Structure formats: C-alpha cells, structure tokens
Amino acid sequence: MSDIGVHVRQVVEGEQVALFMKGTPQMIMCGNSQRALDALRRAGAPVTTVDILPDPAIRQELSELSGWPTIPQVFVKGELIGGADITEELETSGELERKLEEALGPDYREHREEKVVSLA
Amino acid sequence: MEGLEALLRQAFPDAPTVDVVDRTGGGDHFHVTVVSERFAGLSLVEQHKLVYAALAGPLADGTIHELRITTKAGV
C-alpha cells in the first residue's frame, strides 16, 4: 500500500469521526460535502476532515478501502456511515446521534472539536 | 436520464418505484429513488452501494457529476 493509503487508513481507523470531503470547512468546494458537514455539526459530532482534492491518490485509496465511489464519505470509529444522503437521513431520524453515543459515549457533545488533517 | 432509469430497472427488475430526477436541468446532477425488495435487511450503506453498482458506468465516465440517492426496502 502507498504512503497515502496508509495515512487514509490511519485517519479512518484512528479518528472518532472522519469526513473526507472536497475542500476544507473554511472553503468547501462541493455542496454534498457541505451537507455532510452540516448534518454532523447538527448532531454535535467531533469532526476530523480531510480534503481529498490536493492529490487524486487520496480518493482512489479511500474508495478502495471503503468500497464507496463518491465524496463525501463519513466514518464513525472506522465504520463507513455513508455519503451526504445517508448522513442527512440518519441525522433527521435521530439515528446518527444514537450511533455517536454508542460509539463515542453519551457525553460526546461536550468534547466537540473540528480538526483538519492534510494528507497531501 | 432515460439511460439511468433503464440501468436501474435492469438492476432492480422487481422495483415498484424507480425515479430519476434531473435536479438542475443540466443533465448531470441527479436524484434517484429506488424502492426494492432487494434492500430488505440491508444497511443504508449496502443499499446505496447496490445503486452505485448499477450506475457504475455513468459514474465512471462523468455522465453523472453529482448523485443523490434515496432507497427504501419495499414491494
């Protein structure tokens, strides 16, 4: 596996909530990435974002790992939650918060932070 | 748009609902809705992966620039 592949796996498996997106929270380059981030924020999730745009290898390695062809991709403790549609759907139904409580503990909202990781 | 619907009908021949909406009128931003028995017992991730698989061609060749997916298990 390439270095980028190793780093992608480290983020997926090591971060509480990972969002692979186009752009950064400060400069979002795609409406679906915005939708996924907004849903995570509404759920009070801590979020670690990775911009996939600087190197095509990031997206390639990520999709190989997840079996998911599009961006964004949301992971909670290494588990693929889905793209923007599923993340929104789960947030609306309350299922996302249940998942976060189960994976991160009932007081996960108190430790909310946003991190940006650069893999390029 | 008809092409996408045909691909989905082929992949989900039992589906009572296959709907494709061109969200922007530009022919590359789509919202597809599929209701199928095949989704029963599958997670949303697994359901959406089946839709992605059905549309792998147009996703790879750039026909689809942006795709929204709604799936439901049902007959």
N, CA and C atoms of all chains as a GROMACS GRO file, in nm:
protein
  585
    1MET      N    1   0.084  -0.119   0.000
    1MET     CA    2   0.000   0.000   0.000
    1MET      C    3   0.089   0.125   0.000
    2SER      N    4   0.044   0.228  -0.072
    2SER     CA    5   0.120   0.352  -0.078
    2SER      C    6   0.116   0.424   0.057
    3ASP      N    7   0.203   0.523   0.073
    3ASP     CA    8   0.201   0.604   0.195
    3ASP      C    9   0.064   0.669   0.215
    4ILE      N   10   0.008   0.718   0.107
    4ILE     CA   11  -0.122   0.784   0.117
    4ILE      C   12  -0.227   0.685   0.165
    5GLY      N   13  -0.220   0.562   0.113
    5GLY     CA   14  -0.313   0.459   0.157
    5GLY      C   15  -0.302   0.433   0.306
    6VAL      N   16  -0.178   0.429   0.356
    6VAL     CA   17  -0.155   0.408   0.499
    6VAL      C   18  -0.216   0.524   0.578
    7HIS      N   19  -0.193   0.646   0.530
    7HIS     CA   20  -0.244   0.764   0.602
    7HIS      C   21  -0.397   0.768   0.601
    8VAL      N   22  -0.456   0.732   0.486
    8VAL     CA   23  -0.602   0.728   0.478
    8VAL      C   24  -0.657   0.630   0.582
    9ARG      N   25  -0.595   0.513   0.589
    9ARG     CA   26  -0.641   0.411   0.683
    9ARG      C   27  -0.624   0.459   0.828
   10GLN      N   28  -0.514   0.530   0.853
   10GLN     CA   29  -0.492   0.582   0.990
   10GLN      C   30  -0.601   0.680   1.030
   11VAL      N   31  -0.642   0.764   0.936
   11VAL     CA   32  -0.748   0.861   0.968
   11VAL      C   33  -0.881   0.788   0.989
   12VAL      N   34  -0.912   0.698   0.897
   12VAL     CA   35  -1.039   0.624   0.906
   12VAL      C   36  -1.048   0.549   1.039
   13GLU      N   37  -0.941   0.482   1.074
   13GLU     CA   38  -0.945   0.396   1.193
   13GLU      C   39  -0.914   0.470   1.322
   14GLY      N   40  -0.839   0.580   1.311
   14GLY     CA   41  -0.792   0.646   1.431
   14GLY      C   42  -0.877   0.763   1.480
   15GLU      N   43  -0.953   0.824   1.390
   15GLU     CA   44  -1.031   0.942   1.429
   15GLU      C   45  -1.170   0.899   1.475
   16GLN      N   46  -1.225   0.975   1.569
   16GLN     CA   47  -1.360   0.943   1.618
   16GLN      C   48  -1.461   0.952   1.504
   17VAL      N   49  -1.460   1.068   1.438
   17VAL     CA   50  -1.547   1.088   1.322
   17VAL      C   51  -1.461   1.149   1.212
   18ALA      N   52  -1.452   1.080   1.100
   18ALA     CA   53  -1.373   1.131   0.987
   18ALA      C   54  -1.466   1.168   0.873
   19LEU      N   55  -1.442   1.286   0.815
   19LEU     CA   56  -1.517   1.330   0.698
   19LEU      C   57  -1.417   1.358   0.585
   20PHE      N   58  -1.423   1.276   0.481
   20PHE     CA   59  -1.342   1.300   0.362
   20PHE      C   60  -1.427   1.384   0.268
   21MET      N   61  -1.375   1.500   0.233
   21MET     CA   62  -1.458   1.598   0.163
   21MET      C   63  -1.379   1.669   0.054
   22LYS      N   64  -1.453   1.747  -0.027
   22LYS     CA   65  -1.387   1.833  -0.126
   22LYS      C   66  -1.374   1.970  -0.064
   23GLY      N   67  -1.250   2.009  -0.037
   23GLY     CA   68  -1.224   2.136   0.029
   23GLY      C   69  -1.207   2.118   0.178
   24THR      N   70  -1.211   2.230   0.248
   24THR     CA   71  -1.197   2.230   0.394
   24THR      C   72  -1.320   2.300   0.451
   25PRO      N   73  -1.346   2.284   0.582
   25PRO     CA   74  -1.462   2.355   0.640
   25PRO      C   75  -1.455   2.505   0.614
   26GLN      N   76  -1.333   2.559   0.599
   26GLN     CA   77  -1.319   2.702   0.574
   26GLN      C   78  -1.348   2.736   0.428
   27MET      N   79  -1.325   2.641   0.340
   27MET     CA   80  -1.351   2.663   0.197
   27MET      C   81  -1.403   2.534   0.134
   28ILE      N   82  -1.533   2.515   0.143
   28ILE     CA   83  -1.595   2.393   0.095
   28ILE      C   84  -1.618   2.404  -0.056
   29MET      N   85  -1.574   2.298  -0.129
   29MET     CA   86  -1.577   2.305  -0.274
   29MET      C   87  -1.692   2.224  -0.336
   30CYS      N   88  -1.784   2.175  -0.253
   30CYS     CA   89  -1.888   2.089  -0.308
   30CYS      C   90  -2.008   2.089  -0.215
   31GLY      N   91  -2.127   2.100  -0.274
   31GLY     CA   92  -2.250   2.108  -0.196
   31GLY      C   93  -2.274   1.985  -0.110
   32ASN      N   94  -2.236   1.869  -0.160
   32ASN     CA   95  -2.260   1.747  -0.082
   32ASN      C   96  -2.167   1.740   0.039
   33SER      N   97  -2.045   1.789   0.023
   33SER     CA   98  -1.954   1.793   0.138
   33SER      C   99  -2.011   1.887   0.244
   34GLN      N  100  -2.070   1.997   0.198
   34GLN     CA  101  -2.134   2.092   0.290
   34GLN      C  102  -2.249   2.025   0.365
   35ARG      N  103  -2.331   1.949   0.292
   35ARG     CA  104  -2.447   1.883   0.354
   35ARG      C  105  -2.403   1.785   0.461
   36ALA      N  106  -2.297   1.708   0.430
   36ALA     CA  107  -2.250   1.608   0.527
   36ALA      C  108  -2.195   1.677   0.652
   37LEU      N  109  -2.117   1.784   0.632
   37LEU     CA  110  -2.059   1.856   0.745
   37LEU      C  111  -2.170   1.920   0.829
   38ASP      N  112  -2.268   1.980   0.764
   38ASP     CA  113  -2.378   2.044   0.836
   38ASP      C  114  -2.452   1.941   0.922
   39ALA      N  115  -2.478   1.823   0.866
   39ALA     CA  116  -2.551   1.719   0.941
   39ALA      C  117  -2.469   1.675   1.063
   40LEU      N  118  -2.338   1.660   1.043
   40LEU     CA  119  -2.251   1.620   1.155
   40LEU      C  120  -2.250   1.728   1.263
   41ARG      N  121  -2.247   1.854   1.220
   41ARG     CA  122  -2.248   1.964   1.316
   41ARG      C  123  -2.379   1.967   1.393
   42ARG      N  124  -2.491   1.946   1.324
   42ARG     CA  125  -2.621   1.946   1.392
   42ARG      C  126  -2.627   1.836   1.497
   43ALA      N  127  -2.561   1.725   1.467
   43ALA     CA  128  -2.561   1.612   1.562
   43ALA      C  129  -2.459   1.635   1.674
   44GLY      N  130  -2.381   1.744   1.663
   44GLY     CA  131  -2.284   1.775   1.767
   44GLY      C  132  -2.161   1.687   1.763
   45ALA      N  133  -2.131   1.631   1.646
   45ALA     CA  134  -2.020   1.535   1.636
   45ALA      C  135  -1.885   1.607   1.631
   46PRO      N  136  -1.786   1.549   1.697
   46PRO     CA  137  -1.648   1.594   1.671
   46PRO      C  138  -1.614   1.551   1.528
   47VAL      N  139  -1.545   1.636   1.453
   47VAL     CA  140  -1.521   1.601   1.312
   47VAL      C  141  -1.374   1.624   1.276
   48THR      N  142  -1.313   1.525   1.216
   48THR     CA  143  -1.182   1.541   1.156
   48THR      C  144  -1.200   1.536   1.005
   49THR      N  145  -1.165   1.646   0.938
   49THR     CA  146  -1.187   1.650   0.793
   49THR      C  147  -1.056   1.630   0.717
   50VAL      N  148  -1.070   1.566   0.603
   50VAL     CA  149  -0.959   1.550   0.510
   50VAL      C  150  -1.004   1.601   0.374
   51ASP      N  151  -0.930   1.692   0.318
   51ASP     CA  152  -0.957   1.741   0.182
   51ASP      C  153  -0.898   1.641   0.083
   52ILE      N  154  -0.983   1.588  -0.005
   52ILE     CA  155  -0.932   1.487  -0.100
   52ILE      C  156  -0.881   1.551  -0.229
   53LEU      N  157  -0.903   1.680  -0.246
   53LEU     CA  158  -0.871   1.742  -0.375
   53LEU      C  159  -0.721   1.755  -0.407
   54PRO      N  160  -0.634   1.776  -0.307
   54PRO     CA  161  -0.493   1.803  -0.342
   54PRO      C  162  -0.423   1.687  -0.413
   55ASP      N  163  -0.468   1.564  -0.395
   55ASP     CA  164  -0.400   1.450  -0.458
   55ASP      C  165  -0.503   1.342  -0.493
   56PRO      N  166  -0.517   1.310  -0.622
   56PRO     CA  167  -0.617   1.211  -0.664
   56PRO      C  168  -0.597   1.074  -0.595
   57ALA      N  169  -0.476   1.049  -0.548
   57ALA     CA  170  -0.448   0.921  -0.483
   57ALA      C  171  -0.529   0.906  -0.354
   58ILE      N  172  -0.561   1.017  -0.289
   58ILE     CA  173  -0.637   1.010  -0.164
   58ILE      C  174  -0.772   0.947  -0.190
   59ARG      N  175  -0.840   1.001  -0.291
   59ARG     CA  176  -0.973   0.949  -0.322
   59ARG      C  177  -0.967   0.803  -0.368
   60GLN      N  178  -0.865   0.773  -0.448
   60GLN     CA  179  -0.850   0.637  -0.500
   60GLN      C  180  -0.830   0.537  -0.386
   61GLU      N  181  -0.740   0.569  -0.296
   61GLU     CA  182  -0.712   0.479  -0.183
   61GLU      C  183  -0.834   0.468  -0.092
   62LEU      N  184  -0.901   0.580  -0.072
   62LEU     CA  185  -1.017   0.582   0.016
   62LEU      C  186  -1.128   0.492  -0.039
   63SER      N  187  -1.158   0.508  -0.168
   63SER     CA  188  -1.267   0.430  -0.227
   63SER      C  189  -1.232   0.283  -0.233
   64GLU      N  190  -1.104   0.253  -0.248
   64GLU     CA  191  -1.061   0.113  -0.245
   64GLU      C  192  -1.087   0.054  -0.106
   65LEU      N  193  -1.057   0.134  -0.005
   65LEU     CA  194  -1.074   0.088   0.133
   65LEU      C  195  -1.222   0.073   0.169
   66SER      N  196  -1.304   0.168   0.126
   66SER     CA  197  -1.443   0.173   0.173
   66SER      C  198  -1.541   0.104   0.079
   67GLY      N  199  -1.504   0.088  -0.048
   67GLY     CA  200  -1.598   0.037  -0.146
   67GLY      C  201  -1.705   0.139  -0.182
   68TRP      N  202  -1.680   0.264  -0.150
   68TRP     CA  203  -1.778   0.371  -0.174
   68TRP      C  204  -1.720   0.464  -0.279
   69PRO      N  205  -1.790   0.484  -0.392
   69PRO     CA  206  -1.725   0.552  -0.505
   69PRO      C  207  -1.723   0.704  -0.499
   70THR      N  208  -1.807   0.766  -0.416
   70THR     CA  209  -1.820   0.912  -0.426
   70THR      C  210  -1.771   0.982  -0.299
   71ILE      N  211  -1.759   1.112  -0.308
   71ILE     CA  212  -1.721   1.200  -0.198
   71ILE      C  213  -1.841   1.289  -0.169
   72PRO      N  214  -1.877   1.317  -0.046
   72PRO     CA  215  -1.802   1.288   0.077
   72PRO      C  216  -1.823   1.145   0.128
   73GLN      N  217  -1.740   1.109   0.226
   73GLN     CA  218  -1.755   0.984   0.298
   73GLN      C  219  -1.737   1.012   0.447
   74VAL      N  220  -1.829   0.958   0.526
   74VAL     CA  221  -1.827   0.979   0.670
   74VAL      C  222  -1.802   0.847   0.741
   75PHE      N  223  -1.708   0.848   0.834
   75PHE     CA  224  -1.678   0.729   0.914
   75PHE      C  225  -1.691   0.763   1.063
   76VAL      N  226  -1.749   0.672   1.140
   76VAL     CA  227  -1.750   0.684   1.285
   76VAL      C  228  -1.673   0.566   1.340
   77LYS      N  229  -1.564   0.594   1.407
   77LYS     CA  230  -1.477   0.489   1.461
   77LYS      C  231  -1.448   0.380   1.357
   78GLY      N  232  -1.415   0.423   1.237
   78GLY     CA  233  -1.375   0.328   1.134
   78GLY      C  234  -1.488   0.268   1.054
   79GLU      N  235  -1.612   0.291   1.098
   79GLU     CA  236  -1.725   0.234   1.024
   79GLU      C  237  -1.779   0.335   0.924
   80LEU      N  238  -1.793   0.291   0.798
   80LEU     CA  239  -1.849   0.380   0.696
   80LEU      C  240  -1.996   0.404   0.727
   81ILE      N  241  -2.030   0.531   0.748
   81ILE     CA  242  -2.169   0.570   0.773
   81ILE      C  243  -2.240   0.595   0.641
   82GLY      N  244  -2.168   0.653   0.546
   82GLY     CA  245  -2.224   0.677   0.414
   82GLY      C  246  -2.177   0.810   0.358
   83GLY      N  247  -2.250   0.855   0.256
   83GLY     CA  248  -2.222   0.986   0.196
   83GLY      C  249  -2.316   1.090   0.254
   84ALA      N  250  -2.339   1.198   0.181
   84ALA     CA  251  -2.422   1.307   0.232
   84ALA      C  252  -2.567   1.264   0.254
   85ASP      N  253  -2.620   1.184   0.162
   85ASP     CA  254  -2.762   1.148   0.171
   85ASP      C  255  -2.789   1.067   0.297
   86ILE      N  256  -2.708   0.965   0.322
   86ILE     CA  257  -2.731   0.879   0.439
   86ILE      C  258  -2.705   0.958   0.567
   87THR      N  259  -2.598   1.037   0.568
   87THR     CA  260  -2.566   1.115   0.689
   87THR      C  261  -2.681   1.209   0.724
   88GLU      N  262  -2.737   1.274   0.621
   88GLU     CA  263  -2.853   1.362   0.644
   88GLU      C  264  -2.973   1.282   0.693
   89GLU      N  265  -2.997   1.169   0.626
   89GLU     CA  266  -3.113   1.087   0.661
   89GLU      C  267  -3.103   1.039   0.807
   90LEU      N  268  -2.984   0.996   0.846
   90LEU     CA  269  -2.965   0.945   0.983
   90LEU      C  270  -2.974   1.059   1.085
   91GLU      N  271  -2.929   1.178   1.045
   91GLU     CA  272  -2.936   1.291   1.137
   91GLU      C  273  -3.083   1.330   1.160
   92THR      N  274  -3.159   1.332   1.052
   92THR     CA  275  -3.300   1.370   1.062
   92THR      C  276  -3.378   1.272   1.149
   93SER      N  277  -3.347   1.144   1.138
   93SER     CA  278  -3.422   1.043   1.214
   93SER      C  279  -3.372   1.028   1.358
   94GLY      N  280  -3.258   1.093   1.389
   94GLY     CA  281  -3.202   1.080   1.523
   94GLY      C  282  -3.108   0.962   1.537
   95GLU      N  283  -3.100   0.884   1.431
   95GLU     CA  284  -3.016   0.763   1.433
   95GLU      C  285  -2.867   0.797   1.442
   96LEU      N  286  -2.828   0.910   1.381
   96LEU     CA  287  -2.687   0.950   1.383
   96LEU      C  288  -2.642   0.978   1.526
   97GLU      N  289  -2.723   1.051   1.600
   97GLU     CA  290  -2.685   1.080   1.739
   97GLU      C  291  -2.679   0.952   1.822
   98ARG      N  292  -2.771   0.861   1.797
   98ARG     CA  293  -2.766   0.732   1.869
   98ARG      C  294  -2.636   0.659   1.839
   99LYS      N  295  -2.600   0.658   1.710
   99LYS     CA  296  -2.476   0.592   1.669
   99LYS      C  297  -2.355   0.656   1.737
  100LEU      N  298  -2.355   0.790   1.741
  100LEU     CA  299  -2.242   0.862   1.801
  100LEU      C  300  -2.234   0.833   1.950
  101GLU      N  301  -2.348   0.830   2.015
  101GLU     CA  302  -2.349   0.799   2.159
  101GLU      C  303  -2.295   0.660   2.185
  102GLU      N  304  -2.338   0.569   2.101
  102GLU     CA  305  -2.294   0.430   2.115
  102GLU      C  306  -2.144   0.417   2.093
  103ALA      N  307  -2.093   0.488   1.991
  103ALA     CA  308  -1.952   0.473   1.953
  103ALA      C  309  -1.859   0.557   2.040
  104LEU      N  310  -1.905   0.677   2.081
  104LEU     CA  311  -1.815   0.773   2.146
  104LEU      C  312  -1.850   0.798   2.292
  105GLY      N  313  -1.963   0.747   2.336
  105GLY     CA  314  -2.005   0.773   2.473
  105GLY      C  315  -2.115   0.877   2.476
  106PRO      N  316  -2.199   0.873   2.582
  106PRO     CA  317  -2.318   0.959   2.588
  106PRO      C  318  -2.286   1.108   2.595
  107ASP      N  319  -2.165   1.144   2.640
  107ASP     CA  320  -2.133   1.287   2.653
  107ASP      C  321  -2.042   1.337   2.541
  108TYR      N  322  -2.054   1.273   2.423
  108TYR     CA  323  -1.961   1.309   2.314
  108TYR      C  324  -1.973   1.456   2.274
  109ARG      N  325  -2.090   1.516   2.294
  109ARG     CA  326  -2.109   1.656   2.250
  109ARG      C  327  -2.020   1.753   2.328
  110GLU      N  328  -1.985   1.715   2.452
  110GLU     CA  329  -1.906   1.804   2.537
  110GLU      C  330  -1.762   1.820   2.488
  111HIS      N  331  -1.716   1.722   2.410
  111HIS     CA  332  -1.577   1.726   2.364
  111HIS      C  333  -1.568   1.760   2.216
  112ARG      N  334  -1.669   1.833   2.168
  112ARG     CA  335  -1.677   1.860   2.025
  112ARG      C  336  -1.561   1.949   1.979
  113GLU      N  337  -1.492   1.902   1.875
  113GLU     CA  338  -1.391   1.988   1.810
  113GLU      C  339  -1.384   1.951   1.664
  114GLU      N  340  -1.335   2.046   1.586
  114GLU     CA  341  -1.313   2.018   1.444
  114GLU      C  342  -1.166   2.027   1.414
  115LYS      N  343  -1.118   1.922   1.346
  115LYS     CA  344  -0.976   1.916   1.309
  115LYS      C  345  -0.966   1.904   1.159
  116VAL      N  346  -0.860   1.958   1.104
  116VAL     CA  347  -0.834   1.939   0.962
  116VAL      C  348  -0.701   1.865   0.949
  117VAL      N  349  -0.703   1.754   0.876
  117VAL     CA  350  -0.581   1.677   0.855
  117VAL      C  351  -0.544   1.686   0.708
  118SER      N  352  -0.420   1.715   0.680
  118SER     CA  353  -0.375   1.721   0.541
  118SER      C  354  -0.297   1.595   0.507
  119LEU      N  355  -0.338   1.528   0.400
  119LEU     CA  356  -0.268   1.405   0.360
  119LEU      C  357  -0.181   1.426   0.237
  120ALA      N  358  -0.183   1.546   0.184
  120ALA     CA  359  -0.109   1.567   0.059
  120ALA      C  360   0.032   1.618   0.087
  121MET      N  361  -3.101   1.066  -1.885
  121MET     CA  362  -3.193   1.040  -1.775
  121MET      C  363  -3.264   0.908  -1.797
  122GLU      N  364  -3.314   0.886  -1.921
  122GLU     CA  365  -3.378   0.758  -1.954
  122GLU      C  366  -3.276   0.647  -1.940
  123GLY      N  367  -3.152   0.677  -1.975
  123GLY     CA  368  -3.045   0.578  -1.966
  123GLY      C  369  -3.025   0.533  -1.823
  124LEU      N  370  -3.026   0.627  -1.730
  124LEU     CA  371  -3.008   0.592  -1.589
  124LEU      C  372  -3.125   0.508  -1.539
  125GLU      N  373  -3.245   0.547  -1.580
  125GLU     CA  374  -3.362   0.472  -1.536
  125GLU      C  375  -3.356   0.330  -1.590
  126ALA      N  376  -3.312   0.314  -1.715
  126ALA     CA  377  -3.302   0.180  -1.774
  126ALA      C  378  -3.202   0.096  -1.697
  127LEU      N  379  -3.088   0.154  -1.661
  127LEU     CA  380  -2.986   0.081  -1.585
  127LEU      C  381  -3.042   0.037  -1.449
  128LEU      N  382  -3.116   0.126  -1.385
  128LEU     CA  383  -3.172   0.093  -1.253
  128LEU      C  384  -3.280  -0.014  -1.265
  129ARG      N  385  -3.362  -0.005  -1.370
  129ARG     CA  386  -3.467  -0.106  -1.390
  129ARG      C  387  -3.405  -0.243  -1.416
  130GLN      N  388  -3.294  -0.241  -1.487
  130GLN     CA  389  -3.223  -0.366  -1.517
  130GLN      C  390  -3.169  -0.427  -1.386
  131ALA      N  391  -3.114  -0.342  -1.299
  131ALA     CA  392  -3.054  -0.391  -1.175
  131ALA      C  393  -3.160  -0.427  -1.071
  132PHE      N  394  -3.274  -0.359  -1.078
  132PHE     CA  395  -3.382  -0.384  -0.980
  132PHE      C  396  -3.511  -0.413  -1.055
  133PRO      N  397  -3.518  -0.531  -1.122
  133PRO     CA  398  -3.634  -0.559  -1.208
  133PRO      C  399  -3.765  -0.566  -1.130
  134ASP      N  400  -3.756  -0.594  -1.000
  134ASP     CA  401  -3.879  -0.607  -0.921
  134ASP      C  402  -3.929  -0.473  -0.869
  135ALA      N  403  -3.848  -0.368  -0.883
  135ALA     CA  404  -3.875  -0.243  -0.811
  135ALA      C  405  -4.006  -0.178  -0.856
  136PRO      N  406  -4.097  -0.153  -0.762
  136PRO     CA  407  -4.220  -0.082  -0.798
  136PRO      C  408  -4.193   0.066  -0.825
  137THR      N  409  -4.086   0.117  -0.768
  137THR     CA  410  -4.053   0.258  -0.789
  137THR      C  411  -3.908   0.274  -0.831
  138VAL      N  412  -3.888   0.331  -0.949
  138VAL     CA  413  -3.756   0.377  -0.992
  138VAL      C  414  -3.779   0.517  -1.046
  139ASP      N  415  -3.720   0.615  -0.980
  139ASP     CA  416  -3.745   0.752  -1.019
  139ASP      C  417  -3.612   0.824  -1.037
  140VAL      N  418  -3.598   0.893  -1.149
  140VAL     CA  419  -3.476   0.970  -1.173
  140VAL      C  420  -3.515   1.115  -1.198
  141VAL      N  421  -3.459   1.205  -1.117
  141VAL     CA  422  -3.488   1.348  -1.134
  141VAL      C  423  -3.359   1.420  -1.170
  142ASP      N  424  -3.365   1.498  -1.275
  142ASP     CA  425  -3.254   1.584  -1.314
  142ASP      C  426  -3.267   1.712  -1.232
  143ARG      N  427  -3.184   1.725  -1.127
  143ARG     CA  428  -3.206   1.828  -1.026
  143ARG      C  429  -3.186   1.970  -1.078
  144THR      N  430  -3.098   1.984  -1.174
  144THR     CA  431  -3.064   2.120  -1.218
  144THR      C  432  -3.105   2.146  -1.362
  145GLY      N  433  -3.152   2.042  -1.430
  145GLY     CA  434  -3.186   2.057  -1.571
  145GLY      C  435  -3.065   2.050  -1.662
  146GLY      N  436  -2.947   2.033  -1.602
  146GLY     CA  437  -2.825   2.031  -1.681
  146GLY      C  438  -2.783   1.892  -1.727
  147GLY      N  439  -2.858   1.791  -1.684
  147GLY     CA  440  -2.830   1.656  -1.730
  147GLY      C  441  -2.710   1.590  -1.663
  148ASP      N  442  -2.667   1.643  -1.547
  148ASP     CA  443  -2.556   1.575  -1.478
  148ASP      C  444  -2.569   1.574  -1.325
  149HIS      N  445  -2.673   1.639  -1.273
  149HIS     CA  446  -2.699   1.631  -1.128
  149HIS      C  447  -2.831   1.557  -1.108
  150PHE      N  448  -2.822   1.437  -1.054
  150PHE     CA  449  -2.942   1.355  -1.047
  150PHE      C  450  -2.978   1.316  -0.904
  151HIS      N  451  -3.108   1.296  -0.885
  151HIS     CA  452  -3.157   1.235  -0.761
  151HIS      C  453  -3.234   1.110  -0.801
  152VAL      N  454  -3.185   0.994  -0.761
  152VAL     CA  455  -3.256   0.871  -0.795
  152VAL      C  456  -3.320   0.813  -0.669
  153THR      N  457  -3.440   0.762  -0.688
  153THR     CA  458  -3.513   0.697  -0.580
  153THR      C  459  -3.546   0.554  -0.624
  154VAL      N  460  -3.510   0.459  -0.542
  154VAL     CA  461  -3.539   0.319  -0.575
  154VAL      C  462  -3.604   0.252  -0.455
  155VAL      N  463  -3.718   0.190  -0.479
  155VAL     CA  464  -3.784   0.107  -0.377
  155VAL      C  465  -3.775  -0.036  -0.427
  156SER      N  466  -3.717  -0.123  -0.347
  156SER     CA  467  -3.699  -0.260  -0.394
  156SER      C  468  -3.697  -0.359  -0.279
  157GLU      N  469  -3.746  -0.477  -0.307
  157GLU     CA  470  -3.737  -0.588  -0.211
  157GLU      C  471  -3.593  -0.624  -0.179
  158ARG      N  472  -3.506  -0.601  -0.277
  158ARG     CA  473  -3.365  -0.640  -0.258
  158ARG      C  474  -3.300  -0.568  -0.141
  159PHE      N  475  -3.356  -0.455  -0.099
  159PHE     CA  476  -3.297  -0.377   0.009
  159PHE      C  477  -3.333  -0.432   0.147
  160ALA      N  478  -3.429  -0.523   0.150
  160ALA     CA  479  -3.475  -0.572   0.281
  160ALA      C  480  -3.359  -0.633   0.359
  161GLY      N  481  -3.343  -0.590   0.482
  161GLY     CA  482  -3.239  -0.646   0.569
  161GLY      C  483  -3.100  -0.588   0.545
  162LEU      N  484  -3.087  -0.498   0.447
  162LEU     CA  485  -2.956  -0.438   0.419
  162LEU      C  486  -2.944  -0.302   0.488
  163SER      N  487  -2.823  -0.267   0.528
  163SER     CA  488  -2.800  -0.133   0.583
  163SER      C  489  -2.811  -0.031   0.471
  164LEU      N  490  -2.827   0.096   0.508
  164LEU     CA  491  -2.833   0.202   0.406
  164LEU      C  492  -2.707   0.204   0.320
  165VAL      N  493  -2.592   0.179   0.384
  165VAL     CA  494  -2.466   0.176   0.308
  165VAL      C  495  -2.471   0.066   0.202
  166GLU      N  496  -2.519  -0.051   0.242
  166GLU     CA  497  -2.528  -0.162   0.145
  166GLU      C  498  -2.629  -0.131   0.035
  167GLN      N  499  -2.740  -0.067   0.074
  167GLN     CA  500  -2.843  -0.030  -0.025
  167GLN      C  501  -2.786   0.068  -0.128
  168HIS      N  502  -2.717   0.170  -0.078
  168HIS     CA  503  -2.663   0.270  -0.170
  168HIS      C  504  -2.552   0.211  -0.258
  169LYS      N  505  -2.476   0.117  -0.202
  169LYS     CA  506  -2.370   0.053  -0.282
  169LYS      C  507  -2.432  -0.022  -0.401
  170LEU      N  508  -2.549  -0.084  -0.382
  170LEU     CA  509  -2.615  -0.153  -0.493
  170LEU      C  510  -2.655  -0.053  -0.602
  171VAL      N  511  -2.699   0.065  -0.561
  171VAL     CA  512  -2.736   0.168  -0.660
  171VAL      C  513  -2.611   0.218  -0.732
  172TYR      N  514  -2.504   0.242  -0.655
  172TYR     CA  515  -2.378   0.284  -0.719
  172TYR      C  516  -2.331   0.179  -0.821
  173ALA      N  517  -2.345   0.051  -0.784
  173ALA     CA  518  -2.300  -0.056  -0.874
  173ALA      C  519  -2.381  -0.053  -1.003
  174ALA      N  520  -2.512  -0.030  -0.990
  174ALA     CA  521  -2.597  -0.027  -1.109
  174ALA      C  522  -2.560   0.090  -1.201
  175LEU      N  523  -2.511   0.198  -1.141
  175LEU     CA  524  -2.480   0.319  -1.219
  175LEU      C  525  -2.328   0.340  -1.235
  176ALA      N  526  -2.252   0.231  -1.220
  176ALA     CA  527  -2.106   0.242  -1.224
  176ALA      C  528  -2.057   0.304  -1.355
  177GLY      N  529  -2.122   0.267  -1.466
  177GLY     CA  530  -2.080   0.319  -1.597
  177GLY      C  531  -2.089   0.471  -1.603
  178PRO      N  532  -2.211   0.526  -1.589
  178PRO     CA  533  -2.226   0.672  -1.596
  178PRO      C  534  -2.153   0.746  -1.484
  179LEU      N  535  -2.127   0.679  -1.370
  179LEU     CA  536  -2.048   0.745  -1.266
  179LEU      C  537  -1.902   0.757  -1.310
  180ALA      N  538  -1.853   0.651  -1.374
  180ALA     CA  539  -1.711   0.649  -1.414
  180ALA      C  540  -1.684   0.740  -1.533
  181ASP      N  541  -1.779   0.746  -1.627
  181ASP     CA  542  -1.750   0.824  -1.748
  181ASP      C  543  -1.787   0.972  -1.737
  182GLY      N  544  -1.837   1.011  -1.618
  182GLY     CA  545  -1.861   1.154  -1.597
  182GLY      C  546  -2.001   1.200  -1.636
  183THR      N  547  -2.085   1.107  -1.688
  183THR     CA  548  -2.224   1.145  -1.719
  183THR      C  549  -2.293   1.198  -1.594
  184ILE      N  550  -2.264   1.131  -1.481
  184ILE     CA  551  -2.319   1.177  -1.354
  184ILE      C  552  -2.212   1.258  -1.282
  185HIS      N  553  -2.243   1.385  -1.266
  185HIS     CA  554  -2.148   1.469  -1.192
  185HIS      C  555  -2.179   1.465  -1.044
  186GLU      N  556  -2.309   1.461  -1.011
  186GLU     CA  557  -2.349   1.455  -0.871
  186GLU      C  558  -2.472   1.368  -0.860
  187LEU      N  559  -2.471   1.282  -0.760
  187LEU     CA  560  -2.580   1.185  -0.746
  187LEU      C  561  -2.634   1.188  -0.604
  188ARG      N  562  -2.765   1.206  -0.592
  188ARG     CA  563  -2.830   1.187  -0.464
  188ARG      C  564  -2.912   1.060  -0.472
  189ILE      N  565  -2.911   0.986  -0.363
  189ILE     CA  566  -2.977   0.855  -0.364
  189ILE      C  567  -3.075   0.845  -0.248
  190THR      N  568  -3.196   0.798  -0.279
  190THR     CA  569  -3.291   0.761  -0.174
  190THR      C  570  -3.333   0.616  -0.200
  191THR      N  571  -3.318   0.533  -0.099
  191THR     CA  572  -3.357   0.392  -0.117
  191THR      C  573  -3.456   0.354  -0.007
  192LYS      N  574  -3.545   0.262  -0.042
  192LYS     CA  575  -3.637   0.207   0.057
  192LYS      C  576  -3.658   0.060   0.027
  193ALA      N  577  -3.666  -0.019   0.133
  193ALA     CA  578  -3.699  -0.160   0.116
  193ALA      C  579  -3.851  -0.168   0.104
  194GLY      N  580  -3.898  -0.238   0.003
  194GLY     CA  581  -4.043  -0.249  -0.008
  194GLY      C  582  -4.083  -0.316  -0.136
  195VAL      N  583  -4.208  -0.356  -0.144
  195VAL     CA  584  -4.256  -0.420  -0.266
  195VAL      C  585  -4.357  -0.329  -0.335
   0.00000   0.00000   0.00000
